[in-house]
Amino acid sequence: MAVRSFAKFAVAGASVACCALPVMAQSNVSIYGIVDLGITSSSNGVSGVSRVTGVNSGIANTSRLGFRGTEDLGGGLKALFTLESSLFADTGSFKTLSSDYASATPSAPGGVASVTPFNRRALVGLQSSSLGTLNLGRDYSPFYYAAVRMDALSASHLGNVQDVVQLSSVGSERLGSMSNSVFYTTPNWGGFVASAAYGFGSESTGADGRAPKRANVSYGGSLTYSNKNLSLTAAMQDVKLPTVGGTPLQFTGDVQTAKHYLLGGRYTSGPWFVAAGRLEFRNPMNIDGNATLLGGGYTFGASTVLVQVQRMELDNLSGPSKRGTVLSLAYQYELSKRTALYAGYARVNNNESAQFAVVAADPAFPAGAKGADPNVFAVGIRHRF
């Protein structure tokens, strides 16, 4: 029912956009997206368990559908909006929002999953050529965008930087995305660009039985320097996690802070580039994690080859630290500016305590047991529109 409702909404939105274009001379509204499908062959690394072969959505890039627009207000000022949803192109269904902060309960302190049309981005704002960009709503965090910049795979293909979500106590939703938030990005000042964001979290009153007032509040920022060949980036992010206890579970009224830091860069020389970075995760309960990434790429003609190695480590209160090494290799051939063919392979070598998965742009391929080494091979096609 939710998917059908969204489909009707999308069609209506497209009709409005198309009809509005001729009469709004100073406006620009467009429909855009990505359809990415690949054939995957995956092993969970457990001896005797057969490989699984099938079609998966979002291997190289997350499949999506979006609407965006700008209006020129004059004097270097523009109004803008973006509405964007993830979709499973292999089934034609739309993805749910993994956790809605406003619905936080003691059993789901980060919020429960909800059906929402635009789970990726939903924002409106103003952009000034001299003052920067101010947006309100839901978007990816400055920390996430910084991580993408230092990732040789740019959060695409098998075994990209999104593997590090497994090192954080906040999960993919609160690590990479921010709802109920304010975002600001400066203009480019001599190669320097800064971004900052503040998320109001669950927006709770803190009354009895409700989440604490600062539950799921998050804030952070990034600073990037770029010139013709070199890009350097640093970022931080704090997330306030509500604590629960007792039988039955109830909010204690307190929050704990998860802290995230990263530093990385990329250097390009002709058809070559190298990228490297370091991420640190300071989780509650002294369960900390870190990851080091090193990779690069080479473009020749319409082809690009990408390779990356990630070394991940997570504290373990009941034994040796969990350690995993992610090995990634990807090849992409551009048929046109919009369409590409790709192939990729990734593997995680886990130690006896670890059970890290292989993560693609969208799906994850888990290890079947502690110490198991999952691996995935994929071939596919991606089209942008």
N, C-alpha and C positions, 0 to 999 in steps of 0.2 A: 504493500500500500504506500509506504514512504517513497519507494523508488518511482512508482507511478506518479505520485504527487510531484516529485522533483522533476520528472520528465515533462509534465505539463507546465511547470514553472519555467523550465529551461526553454521550452518552445515559445512560451509567452514572452520571456525575456528577449529571445532572439528576434521575435517579431517586432517588439517595441524598438529594439536597437536598430533594426533595418529600416523601420518606418521613420524613426527619429532622425536618421542621418541627413536626409535632404534638407530638413528645416532648421537644423541647428548648425549654422555655418561655422561657428567658432568651437564646435564640440567634435570629439572623435570618440566613438564607441565601437568596440570590436569584440568579436568572439574568437577565442583562441584555445589551443589545447595540444595534447600529445596523446597518441595512441601507440603503445609499446607492447609488443607481444613476443615471447620467446619460447622455444622448446627447450626444456631443461631436463637434465639427467642428474639426479642427486643421490648421494649416499650419506646416511647419518653416522657413518664411521664404525658401526657395530658389526663385528665379524658375523657372517652368516645371514645378515639382513640384506635383502635384494635392493638394488637401486630403484628409485621411483622416477618415471619418465612422464612428462606431461607438458601442457601449455600453461605458462604463467604470465601474468600482466606485470609490467613495470620492472623489468630486469635492468635495462640500461637507464631508463628514466621513468619516473612514476607517471602512469597514464592519468590524464586530467582534462577537465573542461572548465573554461573560465570566461568571465566577462570583465572588461576593463574599459575605462574611458577617462578622458581629460576634457576640461573646458578652459579655454584661454580667457582669463579675467582681465588681462591688460597689465602693463607695467611690470612684466616679468613674473606675474603670478598666475598659477594654474590651480584649478580644482581637479581632484582625481579620485577614482574609486577602483577597487578590484574585488571580484567575487570569484572564488576558485574552489573546485571540488576534485578530490581524488576519485578514480573509478577503477573497477576491475574490468579491463577490456576483454578478458577471457570469458566472462559471464555476462557482461553488460550491466552489472550492478554498481551502485555507488557505495563508497566506504562510509562507515560511521565515524563520528568523533569519538576517539578512544576514551576520553574522560572529560566530562563537563564539570568544571570547578564548582559551579553553583549548586550542583547536586551532591556535594560531598556528604558522606555518611560515615559513621564509625567503621563499618565494614569495607567502605570504599572511600578513604579519606582524600584521595585525589579526584574524586568524582566518578560517576558511573558513565558507561558508554551511552551515547545518545545518537539518534538519527537526525542529521542536520545536513541541509543541502550543500553548504560550503565549509567543509572541514579543513581545507588547507589555508585559505586566506579570505578575509572579509573585512575590508577597511575602506575608509574615506579620509581625505586629507587635503592639505594645501602644499604646493611646491613653489618656492621662490628661488629665482636664479641667484639672489644675493644672500638670502637668509637660510636656505635649506628646505627640508621637507618634514612636515609634521603630519602624522597619521594617527587615527584612532581605530580600534577594533581588534582584529586577530591577524597575526602575521608570524613569520618565523623570527626568532630572536636574533639580536646582533651576534650572540655566541655561535648560533648555527651558521649564519652567513660567513663568519670568520673561519669556521671549521671547513666549510666548502672551499674557500679560497686557498687553504693550505693543503687540501687533499689532491693528490695527483689525479684521482678519478673524478673529482668534483661531485662527490656524493652520487655518482652514477656507477653502473655495472656491478659485478659481484665483488664483495670484499672491500667496499669503500669505507670511508671514515665513520659511517653510521654504525659500524660494528662496536664503536666505543660506548653506545647507549647501554651495553651490557655491563659497563663499569660504574654507572651512575645509579643512585637509589631513587631517582625521580622518574625514570621511565622516559620513553621517547616523546610523549606528549609534552611534559613540562621541561624537558631538556631542550627541545628544538623549537617549540611553538609557544606563543603567549596569547591568551585571550583576555578580554576586558582590559586592554592595554593602550598605552600611549607610546608612540615611537617618534624619534627625532633623528635626522641625519643631516650633517652639516654640508655646505657646498665643498667643493674641492679647493683646498687652500694650499697651493704649491705642492700638490701631490699627496697631502694629508686629508683624510676623511674620517670623521668620528661619528659613531652612532650610539644612541642610548635608548633604553626602553624601561618602562615601569608597568608591571601588571598588577591589577587590583585583586587577583586571585578569586576566592570564593565569594567575596563581597558580603561577608556574614556579619550579623549584629553581635555575634559572640554570646548570645543568650543561652540559657541552659538547654542542652540537647543539640545545640547548633555548633558548627565548626568555629574555632577561635577566629577573632577578627582578622588576624593576619594569615589565616590558612591559605596556602597556595599562592601567596604574594610572591612575585619574582621581580628582579631588577638586574640590569647589567648593561654592559657597553663594550664597544670595540674601537680600536684605532688602527687605521690602515695607511701605509705609505706606499705609493706606486709611482714608478717612472717607466721609461720605455721598456726596460728589461727586468726590473726587480720589483717585487711586491712583498711587503712585510706586514704582518698583522698580529695583533694581540687582543685578547678579549677575556672578560670575566662575567660570571653570572651567579647570583644567589637565589635560592628557592626556599621558601618557608614551608616546611612540612608539618601538618598537624599531627599530634601524637594521640594515641588511643590506648586504653587499658581497661582492666576489669572484666567481670563476667556478669551480664553480657557486656560486650564492647561498648565503650562510650568515649567521647572526646575528653581529654584531660584538661583542656584549656590552654595547653602549652604548644609551642611549635619548635621544631629543630631546623637548623639551617644546613642545606647542602650547598657547597661552594664548588664552582667550576672555573678553571683557568686554562688558557691555551696561548701558545706562541708559535708562529710558523711563518713560512715564506715560500716564494716561488721565484725562480730565475729562468728567463727565456733567452735563448740565443739561436736565431734563425729557426730551423725546424725542430730544435730540441728544447726541452724544458726539464728542470728538476724541481721537486717540491719536498718539503720536510716540515715536520711539526711535532710539538709535544703538548699533550693534554693531561691535566691533573684534576682528579675528582676527590673532594673532601666530603665524604658522606657521614651522616650521623652514625653513632655506635662505633666510631673509629674503624670503619670498613672503607679504606681508601683505595683508589685505583689510579692507574696512569697508563698512557699509551704513547708510543713513539712511532711516527710514520716517516717513511722515506720512499720516494717514488719518482717517476719521470715519464716522459713521452716523446715520441718522434713522429712527425708528420711528413709523408712523402706522397705527392699527388693528392688523390682523394682518400688516401689511407692514413690512419693514425693508430699507433701501437702504444698502449699504456701498461705500466707495470708498477706495483707497489708492494711494500712489506710493512706490516704493522706488528709491533710487539706490545701485547696487552698484559697487565698484571692487576689483580684484585686481591686485597687482603682476605684472609679466611680465618675466622675465629676458632675453627675446629680442626685445623691442620695446615699443611703447607699452602703458601699463597697460590692462587689460581693464575696460571700463566698460559697464554696462547699466542701463537704466531700466525698471522693471516698473510697468505701469499696470493696475490691477485695478478691476473694477466688479461688484457682486453684488446680486441682489434675492432676497429670501426671503419667502414667504407661508405663514403658519402655518395649516394646516387644522385643527389641534388641538394639544394640548400635546405630542403625540408625532410628528405627521406634518407635513411641510412640503414645499412645492414651491419650486424655486429656478431661477434663471437667472444666468449669469455670463459675463464676458468678461475676458480678460487678454492682454497683449502685452508682450514684452520688446524694447526698442530697444537693440541691441548696437552698439558701435563696431567698427572693423575688426579688432580683436584679440580680441573677446569672442565667446563661443558659449554664453551662458547660456540655460537652459531656462525654460519656464513650469512652475511646480510647483503642483499642487492639494493637497488634504488628503492624498491618497495617491499618485496617479500623477504622473509628470512628462512633459512634452511638449518634446523637445529641439529645439534649433536645428539645421538641416541643415548649416551651415558657419559658419566665422568671419564675423562681420558680418551674418549672417542674423537676421531679426527674427521669431521664432515667435509665433503668436497662436492662441488657442483660444476657442471659444464653446461653452457647455454649458447644457442644461436638464435638470432631473432631479427626483427625489423622494427624500426621506430619512425613514425611520421609526425611532423609538427604541422599545425595549421593555425 
